[in-house]
Amino acid sequence: RTLKQVPSPQPKKKILKRSISYEEAMEAKELTELRKDLTLFKKPLTTLYLFGGVVFDTVFVQPLHWAADPANLVYVATAAVLTLSYLIAHYVQGSHSAALGEVEHMFAYSMWWFGLGVASSIGLGTGAHT
């Protein structure tokens, strides 16, 4: 019986940090100071304006960039087919309407309790979910 040769571990490569210029360091320090002053109580309009920009970017811009990426075509197509199927089933009356209403109710009920759990985990809970 022969022993397999175990390759020797490769030495870890050191990651060198890029040195930054004095101007970059001062700019970073200035941004840090500006962020410390940016609170809802000290600068409410600026804070709400920037919050709105982040929400807009997160809700509208980023999903469009994600959906436009060809690598995500399968996910986008699947979501589109499922959404279209649901909308057709929801608005066209038939024998499936009662079952679909029951599924919608169960989904809304589950999302309600899920939302209560999330709210509780960030300190906004009432204890109703326990």
C-alpha positions as CSV (number, residue, x, y, z in Angstrom):
1,R,0.0,0.0,0.0
2,T,1.4,3.4,-1.0
3,L,0.8,6.7,0.6
4,K,-0.6,9.4,-1.5
5,Q,1.6,12.4,-1.8
6,V,0.0,15.4,-0.1
7,P,0.8,18.6,-1.8
8,S,2.5,21.1,0.4
9,P,0.3,24.1,1.3
10,Q,0.9,27.2,-0.8
11,P,2.0,30.2,1.1
12,K,-0.7,32.8,1.4
13,K,-0.4,35.8,-0.8
14,K,-0.1,39.1,1.0
15,I,-2.7,41.6,0.0
16,L,-1.0,45.0,-0.2
17,K,-3.1,48.0,0.6
18,R,-2.9,50.8,-1.8
19,S,-1.5,53.9,-0.2
20,I,-3.7,56.9,-0.5
21,S,-2.7,60.4,-1.1
22,Y,-3.0,63.2,1.4
23,E,-6.0,64.7,-0.5
24,E,-7.8,61.4,-0.5
25,A,-7.2,61.0,3.2
26,M,-8.5,64.5,3.9
27,E,-11.6,63.9,1.8
28,A,-12.3,60.6,3.6
29,K,-12.0,62.4,6.9
30,E,-14.3,65.2,5.8
31,L,-16.9,62.7,4.6
32,T,-16.8,61.0,7.9
33,E,-17.4,64.2,9.7
34,L,-20.3,65.1,7.4
35,R,-21.9,61.7,8.0
36,K,-21.7,62.2,11.8
37,D,-23.7,65.4,11.5
38,L,-26.3,63.8,9.2
39,T,-29.1,62.8,11.5
40,L,-32.8,63.2,11.3
41,F,-32.8,65.6,14.2
42,K,-29.9,67.8,13.1
43,K,-30.6,68.0,9.3
44,P,-34.1,66.5,8.6
45,L,-34.5,67.8,5.1
46,T,-31.1,66.6,3.9
47,T,-31.5,63.3,5.6
48,L,-35.0,62.7,4.1
49,Y,-33.8,63.9,0.6
50,L,-30.9,61.4,0.7
51,F,-33.1,58.7,2.1
52,G,-35.6,59.2,-0.8
53,G,-32.7,59.0,-3.3
54,V,-31.6,55.6,-1.8
55,V,-35.1,54.3,-1.8
56,F,-35.7,55.4,-5.4
57,D,-32.4,53.7,-6.4
58,T,-33.2,50.6,-4.5
59,V,-36.8,50.2,-5.7
60,F,-36.6,51.4,-9.3
61,V,-33.1,51.7,-10.7
62,Q,-31.3,48.6,-9.3
63,P,-34.1,46.1,-10.3
64,L,-34.0,47.4,-13.8
65,H,-30.3,47.0,-14.0
66,W,-30.7,43.5,-12.6
67,A,-33.5,42.6,-15.0
68,A,-31.5,44.0,-18.0
69,D,-28.6,41.7,-17.3
70,P,-28.7,38.7,-19.8
71,A,-27.5,36.4,-17.0
72,N,-30.8,36.9,-15.2
73,L,-33.0,36.2,-18.2
74,V,-34.3,32.9,-16.9
75,Y,-35.3,34.5,-13.6
76,V,-37.0,37.4,-15.3
77,A,-38.9,35.2,-17.7
78,T,-40.0,32.9,-15.0
79,A,-41.2,35.7,-12.8
80,A,-43.0,37.3,-15.8
81,V,-44.8,34.0,-16.6
82,L,-45.8,33.4,-13.0
83,T,-47.1,36.9,-12.5
84,L,-49.1,36.8,-15.8
85,S,-50.5,33.4,-14.8
86,Y,-51.6,34.7,-11.4
87,L,-53.1,37.9,-12.9
88,I,-55.1,35.9,-15.4
89,A,-56.3,33.4,-12.7
90,H,-57.2,36.3,-10.4
91,Y,-59.3,38.3,-12.8
92,V,-60.9,35.5,-14.8
93,Q,-63.8,34.0,-12.8
94,G,-64.1,30.2,-12.8
95,S,-64.0,27.1,-10.6
96,H,-60.5,28.0,-9.5
97,S,-61.6,31.3,-7.9
98,A,-62.4,29.8,-4.5
99,A,-59.1,27.9,-4.2
100,L,-57.2,31.0,-5.4
101,G,-58.9,33.2,-2.8
102,E,-58.0,30.7,-0.1
103,V,-54.3,30.7,-1.3
104,E,-54.3,34.5,-1.3
105,H,-55.7,34.6,2.2
106,M,-53.1,32.1,3.5
107,F,-50.3,34.1,1.8
108,A,-51.5,37.4,3.3
109,Y,-51.8,35.7,6.7
110,S,-48.3,34.3,6.5
111,M,-46.9,37.7,5.4
112,W,-48.6,39.4,8.3
113,W,-46.9,37.1,10.8
114,F,-43.6,37.3,9.0
115,G,-43.8,41.1,9.1
116,L,-44.6,40.9,12.9
117,G,-41.5,38.7,13.4
118,V,-39.3,41.1,11.4
119,A,-40.7,44.1,13.3
120,S,-40.0,42.4,16.6
121,S,-36.5,41.5,15.6
122,I,-35.7,45.1,15.0
123,G,-37.3,46.3,18.2
124,L,-40.7,47.3,17.0
125,G,-42.6,44.3,18.1
126,T,-45.6,44.2,20.4
127,G,-45.2,40.5,21.4
128,A,-48.4,39.5,19.4
129,H,-46.5,36.9,17.5
130,T,-45.2,35.0,20.5
